[in-house]
Amino acid sequence: MRIKKRVAAFLLKTEFGRNAVREEADLSMFRERPDLKITFGLFLIAISYVIGWPAVGVLGTISLYLKEPLIIAIGGPLVYGFSHLVFLGGMFLAGSRYAKTFSKWLTRMLIQKLNT
């Protein structure tokens, strides 16, 4: 048995793979208008990028101007860590449905492609 067929057979053995093929998973969910929860999650993801490195850069500039290295030494990691928490919150709100839909579609496509 070729490697491609083995991988397809392995994917079909999993419940996730069987469900993806049985449900004929597609990407139609991406055409729907997002609800408030997903919109807020996407907003949080976008804000996390603004909080991340730009805020650390501003803290670095303030630190240089005031000649206080502790501002960037302590504040930089704190602000950057906070941006990660905001990003994770956004992914929790917005990403779970999209990730599951995309993963099912990708699994179904892999199974179909490897079986040909």
C-alpha positions as protocol buffer text, in pm:
chain_id: "A"
residue {
  index: 1
  type: MET
  ca { x: 0 y: 0 z: 0 }
}
residue {
  index: 2
  type: ARG
  ca { x: 136 y: 340 z: -92 }
}
residue {
  index: 3
  type: ILE
  ca { x: 209 y: 600 z: 174 }
}
residue {
  index: 4
  type: LYS
  ca { x: -68 y: 828 z: 44 }
}
residue {
  index: 5
  type: LYS
  ca { x: -326 y: 554 z: 83 }
}
residue {
  index: 6
  type: ARG
  ca { x: -200 y: 474 z: 434 }
}
residue {
  index: 7
  type: VAL
  ca { x: -231 y: 836 z: 543 }
}
residue {
  index: 8
  type: ALA
  ca { x: -585 y: 855 z: 398 }
}
residue {
  index: 9
  type: ALA
  ca { x: -677 y: 528 z: 573 }
}
residue {
  index: 10
  type: PHE
  ca { x: -537 y: 660 z: 901 }
}
residue {
  index: 11
  type: LEU
  ca { x: -738 y: 981 z: 870 }
}
residue {
  index: 12
  type: LEU
  ca { x: -1053 y: 780 z: 797 }
}
residue {
  index: 13
  type: LYS
  ca { x: -997 y: 573 z: 1112 }
}
residue {
  index: 14
  type: THR
  ca { x: -1032 y: 883 z: 1326 }
}
residue {
  index: 15
  type: GLU
  ca { x: -1376 y: 1005 z: 1426 }
}
residue {
  index: 16
  type: PHE
  ca { x: -1286 y: 1356 z: 1309 }
}
residue {
  index: 17
  type: GLY
  ca { x: -1194 y: 1228 z: 962 }
}
residue {
  index: 18
  type: ARG
  ca { x: -1509 y: 1017 z: 931 }
}
residue {
  index: 19
  type: ASN
  ca { x: -1725 y: 1311 z: 1037 }
}
residue {
  index: 20
  type: ALA
  ca { x: -1553 y: 1544 z: 791 }
}
residue {
  index: 21
  type: VAL
  ca { x: -1626 y: 1309 z: 500 }
}
residue {
  index: 22
  type: ARG
  ca { x: -1978 y: 1219 z: 617 }
}
residue {
  index: 23
  type: GLU
  ca { x: -2078 y: 1583 z: 668 }
}
residue {
  index: 24
  type: GLU
  ca { x: -1910 y: 1686 z: 341 }
}
residue {
  index: 25
  type: ALA
  ca { x: -1739 y: 1968 z: 528 }
}
residue {
  index: 26
  type: ASP
  ca { x: -1711 y: 2289 z: 329 }
}
residue {
  index: 27
  type: LEU
  ca { x: -1617 y: 2652 z: 384 }
}
residue {
  index: 28
  type: SER
  ca { x: -1969 y: 2797 z: 351 }
}
residue {
  index: 29
  type: MET
  ca { x: -1953 y: 2930 z: 708 }
}
residue {
  index: 30
  type: PHE
  ca { x: -1699 y: 3190 z: 593 }
}
residue {
  index: 31
  type: ARG
  ca { x: -1966 y: 3345 z: 370 }
}
residue {
  index: 32
  type: GLU
  ca { x: -2202 y: 3410 z: 661 }
}
residue {
  index: 33
  type: ARG
  ca { x: -2208 y: 3740 z: 846 }
}
residue {
  index: 34
  type: PRO
  ca { x: -2017 y: 3701 z: 1176 }
}
residue {
  index: 35
  type: ASP
  ca { x: -2213 y: 3740 z: 1498 }
}
residue {
  index: 36
  type: LEU
  ca { x: -2123 y: 3982 z: 1779 }
}
residue {
  index: 37
  type: LYS
  ca { x: -1902 y: 3731 z: 1964 }
}
residue {
  index: 38
  type: ILE
  ca { x: -1685 y: 3666 z: 1659 }
}
residue {
  index: 39
  type: THR
  ca { x: -1671 y: 4035 z: 1570 }
}
residue {
  index: 40
  type: PHE
  ca { x: -1553 y: 4122 z: 1922 }
}
residue {
  index: 41
  type: GLY
  ca { x: -1295 y: 3841 z: 1906 }
}
residue {
  index: 42
  type: LEU
  ca { x: -1159 y: 3973 z: 1576 }
}
residue {
  index: 43
  type: PHE
  ca { x: -1148 y: 4322 z: 1730 }
}
residue {
  index: 44
  type: LEU
  ca { x: -943 y: 4188 z: 2022 }
}
residue {
  index: 45
  type: ILE
  ca { x: -703 y: 4017 z: 1784 }
}
residue {
  index: 46
  type: ALA
  ca { x: -653 y: 4342 z: 1591 }
}
residue {
  index: 47
  type: ILE
  ca { x: -603 y: 4542 z: 1912 }
}
residue {
  index: 48
  type: SER
  ca { x: -343 y: 4294 z: 2037 }
}
residue {
  index: 49
  type: TYR
  ca { x: -120 y: 4385 z: 1743 }
}
residue {
  index: 50
  type: VAL
  ca { x: -146 y: 4754 z: 1834 }
}
residue {
  index: 51
  type: ILE
  ca { x: -69 y: 4679 z: 2198 }
}
residue {
  index: 52
  type: GLY
  ca { x: 227 y: 4451 z: 2119 }
}
residue {
  index: 53
  type: TRP
  ca { x: 543 y: 4589 z: 1963 }
}
residue {
  index: 54
  type: PRO
  ca { x: 427 y: 4948 z: 1905 }
}
residue {
  index: 55
  type: ALA
  ca { x: 355 y: 4988 z: 2277 }
}
residue {
  index: 56
  type: VAL
  ca { x: 693 y: 4836 z: 2363 }
}
residue {
  index: 57
  type: GLY
  ca { x: 855 y: 5082 z: 2120 }
}
residue {
  index: 58
  type: VAL
  ca { x: 678 y: 5374 z: 2287 }
}
residue {
  index: 59
  type: LEU
  ca { x: 791 y: 5251 z: 2627 }
}
residue {
  index: 60
  type: GLY
  ca { x: 1146 y: 5225 z: 2495 }
}
residue {
  index: 61
  type: THR
  ca { x: 1134 y: 5580 z: 2365 }
}
residue {
  index: 62
  type: ILE
  ca { x: 996 y: 5708 z: 2697 }
}
residue {
  index: 63
  type: SER
  ca { x: 1264 y: 5510 z: 2879 }
}
residue {
  index: 64
  type: LEU
  ca { x: 1538 y: 5670 z: 2670 }
}
residue {
  index: 65
  type: TYR
  ca { x: 1393 y: 6019 z: 2703 }
}
residue {
  index: 66
  type: LEU
  ca { x: 1358 y: 5997 z: 3083 }
}
residue {
  index: 67
  type: LYS
  ca { x: 1685 y: 5798 z: 3117 }
}
residue {
  index: 68
  type: GLU
  ca { x: 1501 y: 5535 z: 3323 }
}
residue {
  index: 69
  type: PRO
  ca { x: 1591 y: 5189 z: 3190 }
}
residue {
  index: 70
  type: LEU
  ca { x: 1357 y: 5017 z: 3436 }
}
residue {
  index: 71
  type: ILE
  ca { x: 1058 y: 5149 z: 3240 }
}
residue {
  index: 72
  type: ILE
  ca { x: 1142 y: 4931 z: 2940 }
}
residue {
  index: 73
  type: ALA
  ca { x: 1299 y: 4651 z: 3147 }
}
residue {
  index: 74
  type: ILE
  ca { x: 982 y: 4598 z: 3349 }
}
residue {
  index: 75
  type: GLY
  ca { x: 710 y: 4758 z: 3140 }
}
residue {
  index: 76
  type: GLY
  ca { x: 813 y: 4604 z: 2806 }
}
residue {
  index: 77
  type: PRO
  ca { x: 760 y: 4240 z: 2902 }
}
residue {
  index: 78
  type: LEU
  ca { x: 443 y: 4328 z: 3095 }
}
residue {
  index: 79
  type: VAL
  ca { x: 287 y: 4512 z: 2801 }
}
residue {
  index: 80
  type: TYR
  ca { x: 393 y: 4244 z: 2555 }
}
residue {
  index: 81
  type: GLY
  ca { x: 255 y: 3970 z: 2781 }
}
residue {
  index: 82
  type: PHE
  ca { x: -72 y: 4160 z: 2812 }
}
residue {
  index: 83
  type: SER
  ca { x: -95 y: 4179 z: 2432 }
}
residue {
  index: 84
  type: HIS
  ca { x: -62 y: 3800 z: 2419 }
}
residue {
  index: 85
  type: LEU
  ca { x: -347 y: 3762 z: 2668 }
}
residue {
  index: 86
  type: VAL
  ca { x: -565 y: 3993 z: 2458 }
}
residue {
  index: 87
  type: PHE
  ca { x: -477 y: 3790 z: 2146 }
}
residue {
  index: 88
  type: LEU
  ca { x: -563 y: 3463 z: 2319 }
}
residue {
  index: 89
  type: GLY
  ca { x: -894 y: 3608 z: 2434 }
}
residue {
  index: 90
  type: GLY
  ca { x: -973 y: 3707 z: 2077 }
}
residue {
  index: 91
  type: MET
  ca { x: -878 y: 3364 z: 1947 }
}
residue {
  index: 92
  type: PHE
  ca { x: -1098 y: 3202 z: 2211 }
}
residue {
  index: 93
  type: LEU
  ca { x: -1395 y: 3413 z: 2104 }
}
residue {
  index: 94
  type: ALA
  ca { x: -1347 y: 3416 z: 1727 }
}
residue {
  index: 95
  type: GLY
  ca { x: -1109 y: 3142 z: 1633 }
}
residue {
  index: 96
  type: SER
  ca { x: -1268 y: 2823 z: 1760 }
}
residue {
  index: 97
  type: ARG
  ca { x: -1555 y: 2803 z: 1509 }
}
residue {
  index: 98
  type: TYR
  ca { x: -1341 y: 2911 z: 1217 }
}
residue {
  index: 99
  type: ALA
  ca { x: -1056 y: 2678 z: 1308 }
}
residue {
  index: 100
  type: LYS
  ca { x: -1285 y: 2376 z: 1346 }
}
residue {
  index: 101
  type: THR
  ca { x: -1461 y: 2445 z: 1015 }
}
residue {
  index: 102
  type: PHE
  ca { x: -1133 y: 2495 z: 831 }
}
residue {
  index: 103
  type: SER
  ca { x: -977 y: 2184 z: 989 }
}
residue {
  index: 104
  type: LYS
  ca { x: -1273 y: 1965 z: 889 }
}
residue {
  index: 105
  type: TRP
  ca { x: -1264 y: 2096 z: 534 }
}
residue {
  index: 106
  type: LEU
  ca { x: -886 y: 2046 z: 511 }
}
residue {
  index: 107
  type: THR
  ca { x: -914 y: 1691 z: 647 }
}
residue {
  index: 108
  type: ARG
  ca { x: -1185 y: 1603 z: 396 }
}
residue {
  index: 109
  type: MET
  ca { x: -982 y: 1751 z: 110 }
}
residue {
  index: 110
  type: LEU
  ca { x: -670 y: 1558 z: 219 }
}
residue {
  index: 111
  type: ILE
  ca { x: -861 y: 1231 z: 237 }
}
residue {
  index: 112
  type: GLN
  ca { x: -1013 y: 1285 z: -107 }
}
residue {
  index: 113
  type: LYS
  ca { x: -683 y: 1394 z: -261 }
}
residue {
  index: 114
  type: LEU
  ca { x: -483 y: 1109 z: -111 }
}
residue {
  index: 115
  type: ASN
  ca { x: -738 y: 847 z: -220 }
}
residue {
  index: 116
  type: THR
  ca { x: -711 y: 941 z: -588 }
}
